[in-house]
Amino acid sequence: MKIKWSAFFSILALATFVGCGSEQFGTTPQSSTSNPDAVKEYQQYSCSDFTLVKPKVDIIYMLDNTQSYYYSSTDIKNAVNGTLNSISSQFDYRIITTTLVNPSHDLINTYQNYNSSDDNSDFRVLTNSETALPSSVASKKVISTSELTSFYNVLDVAHVERGLWRLKKFMDRHIQTGLLRQGAYQLVVIVSNKFDTEVEAINSSSANYPIESAFTTRFNQLNAIKTQLQAPEFRLFSVTAKTSGCKEGWWASTYSYTRMSQAFNSDDSFDLCSGNISSVFSSVNNSIKQVEIPHTYRFWPVKFVPNDTTSANFVNFEVRKVSANGTSTLIPASDYTKFDNGQSAPDKNILTTNYPNPVQIVKNVRHFIEFKSGAEVTYPDCVLVKSTSRTEYFGYIKLDRAPQVGTIYVTINGRVIPQSATNGWTYLGNTTVQNTKVETSDPNDSISPATPATGFILQLNGESNYYKSGDNVQVNFIPSSI
């Protein structure tokens, strides 16, 4: 409440005579103006949030280490390193490199099948994940892409190439070790200058043809692994020779790796002969998006209410939920309550979300809306809160100086208030402390918090003689000489 003092703009025609025939002029008339702050309207528009979570992506590179590949391995390793560097940092990735042929198996002259004792330990892994690698494979971790392709050598003797069977056994093993993660995207890149001799063969005319039963078996096995890992996506990128004789010892092939790429996707095959495989992950980076985890809010901060006041000073609350398309819906008052975090709020934190964990923390806020169970606000909804300050009612007027009571002239919004103990004003004199607020028939009024005044006080009497927020109170008087 603001109180201003000023001289009268119109001089009262009052004179005081002391003694016979001796004329004395009184002191200068005074004016006291009181203007309690008007009711204020408040509005707050704020929106819910979400947490961006990097999607888990496991990427297996199976690199050709066969004898016919040796003289071009450096070029291809460099190209693979370039591809590795293009993988988006937006992923929570584990990049795993291993060889296309297990050196201890598939020798041409001593054909040997995989069995349960095979540990498939000839691999390396590069990761940016905050989740540690399982202890059984932690020793395979490297810190640069160059280390991913420098750990193996090209075989010095001929082997049978069964890349899809090798992939199946490698993935089986590392589901068990925990290297391959549940719920992760599973991406496989097979680099080969030939083909899988188990599912693709050459006839007497040196023409390739598919072995259907073997192909179907390998497809079903890999598809079962996708299901077992609950992978959002399984993709197989084949990087093979697409032109016969582009390099000595290379063989154009379409019925094994390329065909398997097509079986899982429209066509994730690339030409090894071009020497440029850098585009392998361009489509992947565009298709795998960060996961948005919506926040669900039980508490909603109301920041237009100062921390040093109670929410009782604010009335006419209206809370609306605004959807992403702009539709505004009134939230019934039965679906929320006003929550006061207490005067020590600046020293406290309060949880505003009940999902996800860890929850968001809002500091130094005292006032909240607490939504009832089932009425919480969830991303992407926004909340519009409207309120007004409480109307305050006053029944006492403070004067800065002692008045001559007979000269007091009071108006409220221009209405004259007479001197009366029942329906007007009375002068209380010099009062030590007086709460100037009074209760009225308004159910929302309150004498708390108090608005104390010390000094020369007028009391308003009668049910209709009060003033309220936004009113103008004028008191004219001649100060007492005492």
C-alpha positions as CSV (number, residue, x, y, z in Angstrom):
1,M,0.0,0.0,0.0
2,K,1.4,3.4,-0.9
3,I,0.7,6.5,1.2
4,K,1.5,10.0,-0.1
5,W,1.3,13.4,1.6
6,S,0.8,16.7,-0.1
7,A,-0.5,20.2,0.6
8,F,-4.1,21.0,-0.1
9,F,-4.7,22.3,-3.6
10,S,-7.7,24.2,-2.2
11,I,-7.2,26.2,1.1
12,L,-9.9,25.6,3.7
13,A,-11.5,28.9,4.8
14,L,-10.8,28.1,8.4
15,A,-9.5,30.5,11.0
16,T,-8.8,30.1,14.7
17,F,-9.4,33.1,17.1
18,V,-7.6,33.1,20.4
19,G,-8.6,35.8,23.0
20,C,-10.8,38.8,22.4
21,G,-10.0,40.9,19.3
22,S,-6.7,39.0,18.7
23,E,-6.7,37.3,15.3
24,Q,-4.4,34.3,14.8
25,F,-3.9,32.3,11.5
26,G,-3.9,28.4,11.8
27,T,-1.2,26.1,10.5
28,T,-1.1,25.1,6.8
29,P,-3.9,22.6,5.9
30,Q,-2.7,19.1,5.1
31,S,-3.9,16.3,2.7
32,S,-3.3,12.6,3.1
33,T,-3.9,10.4,0.1
34,S,-4.0,6.6,0.4
35,N,-4.0,4.4,-2.7
36,P,-3.8,0.7,-1.9
37,D,-2.4,-1.4,-4.8
38,A,-5.0,-2.4,-7.3
39,V,-5.8,-6.1,-7.9
40,K,-3.2,-7.5,-10.3
41,E,-3.6,-10.1,-12.9
42,Y,-1.0,-12.8,-13.4
43,Q,-0.4,-15.2,-16.2
44,Q,2.3,-17.9,-16.7
45,Y,2.7,-20.0,-19.8
46,S,5.3,-22.8,-19.6
47,C,5.9,-26.1,-21.3
48,S,6.8,-29.6,-20.4
49,D,10.1,-31.1,-21.4
50,F,11.7,-34.4,-22.5
51,T,15.0,-36.2,-22.3
52,L,17.0,-37.0,-25.4
53,V,18.5,-40.5,-25.1
54,K,21.1,-41.6,-27.5
55,P,19.9,-44.8,-29.2
56,K,22.0,-47.9,-28.6
57,V,23.6,-49.1,-31.8
58,D,25.8,-52.2,-32.1
59,I,27.8,-52.2,-35.4
60,I,29.8,-55.3,-36.5
61,Y,32.3,-54.9,-39.3
62,M,33.4,-58.3,-40.7
63,L,36.5,-57.5,-42.7
64,D,37.9,-59.7,-45.4
65,N,41.1,-61.4,-44.3
66,T,41.3,-64.1,-47.1
67,Q,44.4,-64.8,-49.1
68,S,43.1,-63.3,-52.3
69,Y,42.4,-60.0,-50.6
70,Y,45.9,-59.2,-49.3
71,Y,47.3,-56.8,-51.8
72,S,44.4,-54.3,-51.5
73,S,43.8,-54.6,-47.7
74,T,45.5,-51.3,-46.9
75,D,43.2,-49.3,-49.3
76,I,40.1,-51.0,-48.0
77,K,41.2,-50.5,-44.3
78,N,41.6,-46.8,-45.0
79,A,38.2,-46.7,-46.6
80,V,36.6,-48.6,-43.7
81,N,38.3,-46.2,-41.3
82,G,36.7,-43.3,-43.2
83,T,33.3,-45.0,-42.8
84,L,33.8,-45.5,-39.1
85,N,34.6,-41.8,-38.7
86,S,31.2,-40.9,-40.3
87,I,29.1,-42.7,-37.6
88,S,27.0,-40.2,-35.8
89,S,28.1,-39.2,-32.3
90,Q,24.4,-39.0,-31.6
91,F,24.5,-42.8,-31.1
92,D,25.4,-44.7,-28.0
93,Y,27.5,-47.0,-30.1
94,R,29.7,-50.1,-29.9
95,I,31.7,-50.5,-33.1
96,I,33.1,-54.1,-33.3
97,T,35.5,-55.3,-35.9
98,T,36.3,-58.9,-36.6
99,T,37.5,-61.0,-39.5
100,L,35.4,-62.6,-42.2
101,V,37.1,-66.0,-41.7
102,N,38.1,-67.4,-38.3
103,P,41.8,-68.3,-38.7
104,S,41.4,-71.5,-36.7
105,H,38.6,-72.8,-38.9
106,D,37.6,-73.5,-42.5
107,L,41.0,-74.4,-43.8
108,I,40.5,-75.8,-47.3
109,N,42.3,-79.0,-46.6
110,T,41.1,-79.5,-43.0
111,Y,37.5,-78.4,-43.0
112,Q,36.4,-77.8,-39.4
113,N,33.0,-76.8,-38.1
114,Y,32.4,-74.3,-35.3
115,N,31.3,-75.8,-32.0
116,S,30.3,-74.6,-28.6
117,S,33.9,-74.1,-27.4
118,D,34.6,-71.4,-30.0
119,D,35.1,-68.1,-28.2
120,N,35.2,-65.8,-31.3
121,S,37.8,-63.7,-29.6
122,D,39.5,-62.2,-32.6
123,F,37.8,-58.8,-32.5
124,R,38.2,-55.2,-31.2
125,V,35.6,-52.7,-30.0
126,L,35.4,-48.9,-29.9
127,T,32.6,-47.4,-27.8
128,N,31.3,-44.0,-26.7
129,S,28.8,-45.5,-24.3
130,E,28.6,-44.6,-20.7
131,T,27.8,-48.2,-20.0
132,A,31.0,-50.2,-19.4
133,L,31.8,-53.2,-21.5
134,P,31.3,-56.6,-19.9
135,S,34.4,-57.7,-18.0
136,S,34.7,-60.8,-20.3
137,V,35.4,-58.5,-23.4
138,A,36.8,-55.4,-21.7
139,S,40.3,-56.2,-22.8
140,K,39.3,-55.8,-26.5
141,K,38.5,-52.1,-26.1
142,V,40.4,-49.7,-28.3
143,I,40.4,-45.9,-28.3
144,S,40.8,-45.1,-32.0
145,T,39.4,-46.2,-35.4
146,S,42.8,-47.1,-36.7
147,E,43.1,-49.7,-33.9
148,L,39.9,-51.3,-35.1
149,T,41.5,-52.4,-38.4
150,S,45.1,-52.9,-37.5
151,F,44.8,-56.0,-35.2
152,Y,44.5,-58.7,-37.9
153,N,46.6,-59.9,-40.8
154,V,45.6,-61.5,-44.1
155,L,45.7,-65.3,-44.0
156,D,48.7,-66.9,-45.6
157,V,46.8,-70.1,-46.5
158,A,43.5,-70.7,-48.3
159,H,40.3,-71.0,-46.3
160,V,36.6,-71.7,-47.1
161,E,34.6,-68.5,-46.8
162,R,31.3,-68.9,-44.9
163,G,30.7,-65.3,-43.9
164,L,27.0,-65.6,-42.9
165,W,27.7,-68.7,-40.8
166,R,30.6,-66.9,-39.2
167,L,28.4,-63.9,-38.5
168,K,25.7,-66.1,-36.9
169,K,28.2,-67.8,-34.6
170,F,29.9,-64.6,-33.7
171,M,26.6,-63.0,-32.7
172,D,25.5,-66.1,-30.8
173,R,28.7,-65.9,-28.8
174,H,28.5,-62.3,-28.0
175,I,24.9,-62.2,-27.0
176,Q,26.2,-64.5,-24.2
177,T,29.1,-62.2,-23.3
178,G,26.8,-59.1,-23.3
179,L,28.8,-57.4,-26.0
180,L,25.7,-57.2,-28.1
181,R,23.0,-55.4,-26.2
182,Q,19.3,-56.0,-25.8
183,G,17.2,-53.3,-27.5
184,A,20.1,-52.0,-29.6
185,Y,20.0,-51.4,-33.4
186,Q,22.1,-54.2,-34.9
187,L,24.0,-53.2,-38.0
188,V,26.4,-55.5,-39.8
189,V,28.9,-54.5,-42.5
190,I,30.4,-57.4,-44.5
191,V,33.4,-56.5,-46.6
192,S,34.4,-59.3,-49.1
193,N,36.0,-59.5,-52.5
194,K,34.3,-62.8,-53.2
195,F,31.1,-64.5,-51.8
196,D,29.8,-66.9,-49.2
197,T,30.6,-70.3,-50.7
198,E,28.0,-72.1,-48.5
199,V,25.0,-70.2,-50.0
200,E,26.4,-69.3,-53.4
201,A,28.3,-71.6,-55.8
202,I,29.8,-71.6,-59.3
203,N,28.7,-73.9,-62.0
204,S,30.8,-75.4,-64.8
205,S,30.4,-72.3,-66.9
206,S,31.9,-70.2,-64.1
207,A,28.5,-68.6,-63.5
208,N,27.2,-68.0,-59.9
209,Y,24.0,-69.5,-58.7
210,P,22.2,-69.6,-55.2
211,I,21.9,-72.6,-52.9
212,E,18.4,-71.8,-51.7
213,S,18.2,-74.1,-48.7
214,A,21.4,-72.8,-47.2
215,F,20.4,-69.2,-47.8
216,T,17.0,-69.7,-46.2
217,T,18.6,-71.3,-43.2
218,R,21.0,-68.4,-42.6
219,F,18.3,-65.8,-43.1
220,N,16.1,-67.5,-40.6
221,Q,18.9,-67.7,-38.1
222,L,19.9,-64.1,-38.4
223,N,16.2,-63.0,-38.2
224,A,15.9,-65.1,-35.0
225,I,18.9,-63.2,-33.5
226,K,17.1,-59.9,-34.3
227,T,14.1,-61.2,-32.4
228,Q,16.2,-62.5,-29.5
229,L,17.9,-59.1,-29.1
230,Q,14.6,-57.2,-29.5
231,A,16.5,-55.1,-32.0
232,P,14.5,-52.1,-33.4
233,E,16.3,-52.8,-36.7
234,F,18.7,-55.3,-38.2
235,R,20.5,-54.3,-41.3
236,L,23.2,-56.0,-43.2
237,F,25.4,-53.9,-45.4
238,S,27.3,-55.8,-48.1
239,V,30.5,-54.3,-49.6
240,T,31.4,-56.7,-52.4
241,A,32.8,-56.6,-55.9
242,K,30.1,-55.8,-58.4
243,T,32.3,-56.0,-61.5
244,S,34.1,-59.1,-62.5
245,G,37.8,-58.8,-62.8
246,C,38.0,-55.3,-61.3
247,K,41.0,-56.6,-59.4
248,E,42.9,-59.9,-59.8
249,G,41.3,-62.6,-57.7
250,W,38.1,-60.7,-57.0
251,W,34.7,-62.2,-58.0
252,A,31.5,-60.4,-58.7
253,S,28.7,-61.8,-56.6
254,T,25.0,-61.2,-56.0
255,Y,23.6,-64.4,-54.4
256,S,25.1,-64.4,-50.9
257,Y,25.9,-61.1,-49.1
258,T,24.2,-58.8,-51.5
259,R,21.1,-60.9,-51.6
260,M,21.1,-61.1,-47.8
261,S,21.2,-57.3,-47.6
262,Q,18.2,-57.2,-49.9
263,A,16.4,-59.7,-47.8
264,F,16.6,-57.5,-44.7
265,N,16.2,-54.2,-46.5
266,S,15.5,-52.9,-49.9
267,D,19.2,-52.9,-50.8
268,D,22.1,-52.0,-48.5
269,S,24.8,-53.2,-50.9
270,F,27.9,-51.2,-52.0
271,D,30.5,-51.7,-54.7
272,L,33.9,-52.6,-53.3
273,C,35.4,-52.0,-56.8
274,S,34.6,-48.3,-56.6
275,G,37.0,-48.0,-53.7
276,N,34.5,-45.5,-52.1
277,I,32.4,-47.0,-49.4
278,S,32.1,-43.8,-47.3
279,S,28.4,-43.6,-48.0
280,V,27.6,-46.8,-46.1
281,F,26.4,-45.0,-43.0
282,S,24.9,-41.9,-44.5
283,S,21.4,-43.5,-44.6
284,V,21.9,-45.0,-41.2
285,N,22.7,-41.6,-39.6
286,N,19.6,-40.2,-41.2
287,S,17.3,-43.0,-40.2
288,I,18.3,-43.7,-36.6
289,K,17.0,-40.9,-34.4
290,Q,17.6,-40.0,-30.8
291,V,14.8,-41.3,-28.5
292,E,12.6,-38.7,-26.8
293,I,11.6,-39.8,-23.3
294,P,8.6,-37.5,-22.3
295,H,8.6,-36.1,-18.8
296,T,5.5,-36.6,-16.8
297,Y,4.9,-33.8,-14.2
298,R,3.2,-34.2,-10.8
299,F,4.4,-30.7,-9.6
300,W,4.3,-27.6,-11.7
301,P,6.1,-24.5,-10.5
302,V,4.2,-21.2,-10.2
303,K,6.8,-18.5,-10.3
304,F,4.7,-15.4,-10.4
305,V,4.0,-15.9,-6.6
306,P,6.9,-14.5,-4.7
307,N,8.8,-16.8,-2.3
308,D,8.2,-14.5,0.6
309,T,4.3,-14.7,0.4
310,T,1.8,-17.4,0.9
311,S,-0.3,-18.6,-2.0
312,A,-3.3,-17.5,0.0
313,N,-2.7,-14.0,-1.4
314,F,-3.5,-15.2,-4.9
315,V,-7.1,-16.2,-5.9
316,N,-9.2,-17.0,-9.0
317,F,-6.7,-19.7,-10.1
318,E,-7.4,-21.1,-13.6
319,V,-5.2,-23.8,-15.0
320,R,-5.3,-24.9,-18.6
321,K,-3.5,-27.6,-20.5
322,V,-2.4,-26.5,-24.0
323,S,-1.7,-29.4,-26.4
324,A,0.8,-29.3,-29.2
325,N,-1.8,-28.3,-31.8
326,G,-2.8,-25.3,-29.6
327,T,-6.0,-26.7,-28.2
328,S,-6.6,-25.3,-24.7
329,T,-8.5,-27.4,-22.1
330,L,-9.5,-26.2,-18.6
331,I,-8.2,-28.5,-15.9
332,P,-10.9,-28.9,-13.2
333,A,-9.9,-27.6,-9.8
334,S,-10.6,-31.1,-8.5
335,D,-7.6,-32.4,-10.5
336,Y,-5.0,-30.3,-8.7
337,T,-4.2,-28.5,-5.4
338,K,-1.9,-25.5,-4.7
339,F,1.2,-26.7,-3.0
340,D,3.3,-24.5,-0.7
341,N,6.9,-25.6,-0.3
342,G,7.4,-23.4,2.8
343,Q,9.4,-20.3,3.5
344,S,12.6,-22.2,3.4
345,A,12.1,-23.1,-0.3
346,P,15.3,-21.3,-1.4
347,D,17.2,-24.0,0.6
348,K,15.2,-26.9,-0.8
349,N,14.8,-28.9,-3.9
350,I,11.5,-30.4,-5.0
351,L,10.9,-33.2,-7.6
352,T,8.6,-32.1,-10.4
353,T,8.5,-35.2,-12.5
354,N,7.6,-38.8,-11.6
355,Y,9.0,-40.2,-14.9
356,P,11.7,-40.7,-16.0
357,N,14.4,-41.3,-13.4
358,P,16.4,-39.4,-12.5
359,V,13.7,-36.8,-12.2
360,Q,14.0,-33.1,-12.9
361,I,14.8,-30.9,-9.9
362,V,13.5,-27.3,-9.5
363,K,15.4,-25.2,-7.0
364,N,14.4,-22.1,-5.0
365,V,10.7,-22.3,-5.8
366,R,8.1,-22.1,-3.1
367,H,4.7,-22.4,-4.9
368,F,3.6,-25.3,-7.1
369,I,0.5,-26.8,-8.6
370,E,0.3,-30.5,-7.5
371,F,-1.6,-32.6,-10.0
372,K,-3.7,-35.5,-8.8
373,S,-2.8,-39.0,-9.9
374,G,-4.0,-39.6,-13.4
375,A,-4.1,-35.8,-14.2
376,E,-0.4,-35.3,-14.5
377,V,1.0,-33.2,-17.4
378,T,3.1,-35.0,-20.0
379,Y,5.3,-33.7,-22.8
380,P,4.6,-32.1,-25.3
381,D,1.7,-30.4,-23.4
382,C,2.1,-26.9,-22.0
383,V,0.3,-25.3,-19.0
384,L,-1.3,-21.9,-18.8
385,V,-1.9,-20.6,-15.2
386,K,-3.9,-17.5,-14.6
387,S,-4.6,-15.8,-11.2
388,T,-5.2,-12.5,-9.5
389,S,-4.0,-11.0,-6.3
390,R,-6.4,-11.1,-3.4
391,T,-8.6,-8.0,-2.9
392,E,-7.5,-6.4,0.4
393,Y,-9.9,-4.5,2.6
394,F,-8.9,-1.7,5.0
395,G,-10.7,-0.1,8.0
396,Y,-8.0,2.2,9.3
397,I,-6.4,5.3,7.8
398,K,-3.0,6.6,8.9
399,L,-2.2,10.3,9.2
400,D,1.4,11.5,9.3
401,R,0.6,14.3,11.7
402,A,-1.8,14.9,14.6
403,P,-4.9,16.5,13.3
404,Q,-7.3,19.1,14.7
405,V,-10.2,16.6,14.8
406,G,-12.8,19.2,14.0
407,T,-11.1,19.9,10.6
408,I,-10.9,16.3,9.4
409,Y,-12.6,15.7,6.0
410,V,-12.6,12.1,4.6
411,T,-13.6,10.9,1.2
412,I,-13.3,7.4,-0.4
413,N,-13.5,7.4,-4.2
414,G,-15.1,10.9,-3.8
415,R,-17.8,9.7,-1.4
416,V,-17.8,11.7,1.8
417,I,-17.4,9.7,5.1
418,P,-18.9,11.6,8.0
419,Q,-17.6,11.5,11.6
420,S,-19.6,8.8,13.4
421,A,-18.9,6.0,15.8
422,T,-21.5,3.8,14.1
423,N,-21.4,4.8,10.4
424,G,-18.4,6.9,9.7
425,W,-15.0,7.6,11.1
426,T,-13.6,8.1,14.6
427,Y,-10.2,9.3,15.6
428,L,-8.1,6.8,17.7
429,G,-5.2,9.2,18.4
430,N,-1.6,8.2,18.3
431,T,-1.6,4.4,18.1
432,T,1.5,2.3,18.5
433,V,0.8,-0.6,16.0
434,Q,-2.5,-1.1,14.2
435,N,-3.2,-3.8,11.5
436,T,-5.1,-1.6,9.0
437,K,-6.9,-4.6,7.4
438,V,-10.4,-5.6,8.2
439,E,-12.7,-8.5,7.5
440,T,-15.7,-8.1,5.2
441,S,-18.5,-10.2,3.7
442,D,-16.1,-11.2,0.9
443,P,-15.3,-14.9,1.6
444,N,-11.8,-14.4,0.1
445,D,-10.7,-11.6,2.3
446,S,-8.2,-11.9,5.1
447,I,-6.5,-9.8,7.6
448,S,-3.3,-11.8,7.1
449,P,-0.7,-11.0,6.3
450,A,-1.1,-7.8,8.4
451,T,-0.5,-4.4,7.0
452,P,0.6,-2.6,10.2
453,A,0.6,1.2,10.7
454,T,2.0,3.3,13.5
455,G,1.0,6.9,14.1
456,F,-2.2,9.0,14.1
457,I,-5.0,6.6,13.1
458,L,-8.6,7.1,11.9
459,Q,-11.0,4.1,12.3
460,L,-13.8,3.5,9.8
461,N,-17.1,2.3,11.4
462,G,-20.1,0.6,9.8
463,E,-20.3,-2.4,7.4
464,S,-20.0,-0.3,4.3
465,N,-17.3,2.0,5.5
466,Y,-14.0,0.5,4.3
467,Y,-11.7,0.9,1.4
468,K,-10.1,-1.8,-0.7
469,S,-7.4,-2.5,-3.3
470,G,-7.4,0.2,-6.0
471,D,-9.6,2.7,-4.0
472,N,-8.6,6.3,-3.5
473,V,-8.8,7.7,0.1
474,Q,-8.4,11.4,0.7
475,V,-8.1,13.0,4.1
476,N,-7.9,16.8,4.5
477,F,-7.2,18.3,7.9
478,I,-5.4,21.1,9.7
479,P,-2.6,19.7,11.8
480,S,-2.7,20.2,15.6
481,S,-0.2,22.6,17.1
482,I,0.5,19.9,19.8
